[in-house]
Amino acid sequence: MQVLVRDNNVDQALRVLKKKMQREGIFREMKQRKAYEKPSVRKAREKAEAVRRARKQARKTAIREGLIAAPKPKPRFPAGSRRPGFPSPTAAPSQGGNPAGQVSVNPATVA
C-alpha cells in the first residue's frame, strides 16, 4: 500500500492511509487476529459474511431493476441549520420565560 505525501503534509497522508486501510479491511482483520478463533467459529463467521454479501448484492440488483423501492435517503442538515431535537448553536439557553434574567419573587411568601 502506498500513500504520497504532498507538500510535507503528513496529517493528510495519514488520513488517506487510514481510509485505504479501512476500505481494505485491515483494521477488522487485526481485531480478529487479536485472539485465537476456532476453525468451526471461523467457518460460521465466513459463511454469515458470504450470506450478508449475497443478500446485499441481491437487494442492489432488485433496486436497480425496479423490483423493490430504494430506501429513503437520510436527511442531511447544512452546518448552520437547526436539526430537529437539537438546540440552535447560536441560541442562548432559555431562562424559562424571563428574558431579562431577573429573579421573580412571589409577594405572598415575602413577610
CORDA-V547354 format. One record per residue. N is the residue number from 1. RES is the residue in one small letter. PSI is psi in whole degrees, -180 to 180 (999 if undefined). OMEGA is omega in degrees with one decimal (NA if undefined). NEAR is the number of other C-alpha atoms within 12 Angstrom. Layout:
# CORDA-V547354
n->N res->RES psi->PSI omega->OMEGA near->NEAR
n->N res->RES psi->PSI omega->OMEGA near->NEAR
This chain:
# CORDA-V547354
n->1 res->m psi->137 omega->-173.8 near->12
n->2 res->q psi->136 omega->178.5 near->11
n->3 res->v psi->132 omega->178.7 near->18
n->4 res->l psi->137 omega->176.7 near->16
n->5 res->v psi->118 omega->-178.5 near->15
n->6 res->r psi->134 omega->176.7 near->12
n->7 res->d psi->38 omega->-179.9 near->9
n->8 res->n psi->29 omega->179.8 near->10
n->9 res->n psi->86 omega->-176.3 near->13
n->10 res->v psi->-34 omega->-179.6 near->14
n->11 res->d psi->-44 omega->179.5 near->15
n->12 res->q psi->-39 omega->179.4 near->16
n->13 res->a psi->-39 omega->177.3 near->18
n->14 res->l psi->-41 omega->178.1 near->18
n->15 res->r psi->-43 omega->179.5 near->16
n->16 res->v psi->-43 omega->179.6 near->20
n->17 res->l psi->-45 omega->179.3 near->21
n->18 res->k psi->-40 omega->180.0 near->19
n->19 res->k psi->-41 omega->178.2 near->17
n->20 res->k psi->-42 omega->179.7 near->17
n->21 res->m psi->-37 omega->178.5 near->19
n->22 res->q psi->-45 omega->-179.9 near->15
n->23 res->r psi->-38 omega->-178.8 near->14
n->24 res->e psi->-18 omega->-180.0 near->14
n->25 res->g psi->21 omega->-177.9 near->14
n->26 res->i psi->-41 omega->-179.8 near->17
n->27 res->f psi->-41 omega->179.9 near->17
n->28 res->r psi->-42 omega->180.0 near->13
n->29 res->e psi->-39 omega->177.7 near->15
n->30 res->m psi->-41 omega->179.7 near->14
n->31 res->k psi->-40 omega->180.0 near->12
n->32 res->q psi->-36 omega->-177.0 near->16
n->33 res->r psi->-4 omega->179.8 near->13
n->34 res->k psi->-36 omega->-179.4 near->10
n->35 res->a psi->158 omega->-179.7 near->10
n->36 res->y psi->139 omega->177.5 near->12
n->37 res->e psi->123 omega->-179.3 near->16
n->38 res->k psi->147 omega->-179.2 near->12
n->39 res->p psi->-37 omega->179.8 near->10
n->40 res->s psi->-39 omega->178.7 near->11
n->41 res->v psi->-39 omega->179.8 near->13
n->42 res->r psi->-43 omega->178.9 near->16
n->43 res->k psi->-43 omega->-179.6 near->13
n->44 res->a psi->-42 omega->-180.0 near->14
n->45 res->r psi->-44 omega->-179.5 near->16
n->46 res->e psi->-38 omega->177.8 near->15
n->47 res->k psi->-42 omega->178.5 near->14
n->48 res->a psi->-40 omega->177.7 near->14
n->49 res->e psi->-40 omega->179.5 near->14
n->50 res->a psi->-41 omega->178.2 near->14
n->51 res->v psi->-43 omega->179.7 near->14
n->52 res->r psi->-44 omega->178.8 near->14
n->53 res->r psi->-42 omega->-178.9 near->14
n->54 res->a psi->-42 omega->178.7 near->14
n->55 res->r psi->-41 omega->179.3 near->14
n->56 res->k psi->-44 omega->179.6 near->14
n->57 res->q psi->-42 omega->178.6 near->14
n->58 res->a psi->-39 omega->178.8 near->16
n->59 res->r psi->-44 omega->179.1 near->19
n->60 res->k psi->-41 omega->178.4 near->18
n->61 res->t psi->-43 omega->-179.7 near->16
n->62 res->a psi->-38 omega->178.0 near->16
n->63 res->i psi->-44 omega->-179.3 near->15
n->64 res->r psi->-38 omega->-178.6 near->14
n->65 res->e psi->-5 omega->176.8 near->12
n->66 res->g psi->16 omega->-179.9 near->11
n->67 res->l psi->-32 omega->176.1 near->12
n->68 res->i psi->157 omega->-178.7 near->13
n->69 res->a psi->146 omega->177.2 near->14
n->70 res->a psi->147 omega->178.1 near->14
n->71 res->p psi->149 omega->179.6 near->11
n->72 res->k psi->137 omega->178.8 near->7
n->73 res->p psi->146 omega->177.9 near->7
n->74 res->k psi->141 omega->-179.5 near->6
n->75 res->p psi->137 omega->176.8 near->8
n->76 res->r psi->132 omega->-179.1 near->12
n->77 res->f psi->127 omega->177.0 near->11
n->78 res->p psi->162 omega->-173.0 near->8
n->79 res->a psi->-38 omega->-175.2 near->10
n->80 res->g psi->-9 omega->-175.3 near->12
n->81 res->s psi->164 omega->-177.9 near->14
n->82 res->r psi->128 omega->176.4 near->15
n->83 res->r psi->144 omega->179.9 near->14
n->84 res->p psi->132 omega->177.8 near->10
n->85 res->g psi->-3 omega->179.6 near->6
n->86 res->f psi->141 omega->178.8 near->12
n->87 res->p psi->153 omega->178.8 near->14
n->88 res->s psi->139 omega->-177.6 near->15
n->89 res->p psi->-22 omega->-178.6 near->12
n->90 res->t psi->-17 omega->-176.3 near->11
n->91 res->a psi->141 omega->176.6 near->12
n->92 res->a psi->155 omega->178.4 near->11
n->93 res->p psi->144 omega->-177.3 near->14
n->94 res->s psi->144 omega->179.3 near->12
n->95 res->q psi->20 omega->177.2 near->13
n->96 res->g psi->38 omega->176.9 near->12
n->97 res->g psi->9 omega->179.9 near->11
n->98 res->n psi->84 omega->-171.0 near->11
n->99 res->p psi->-28 omega->-177.2 near->12
n->100 res->a psi->-9 omega->-179.4 near->10
n->101 res->g psi->22 omega->-178.6 near->12
n->102 res->q psi->154 omega->177.0 near->10
n->103 res->v psi->127 omega->178.4 near->11
n->104 res->s psi->138 omega->-177.9 near->14
n->105 res->v psi->132 omega->176.9 near->9
n->106 res->n psi->119 omega->-176.8 near->8
n->107 res->p psi->-24 omega->-178.3 near->7
n->108 res->a psi->-26 omega->-178.0 near->6
n->109 res->t psi->-15 omega->179.7 near->7
n->110 res->v psi->125 omega->-177.8 near->7
n->111 res->a psi->999 omega->NA near->6
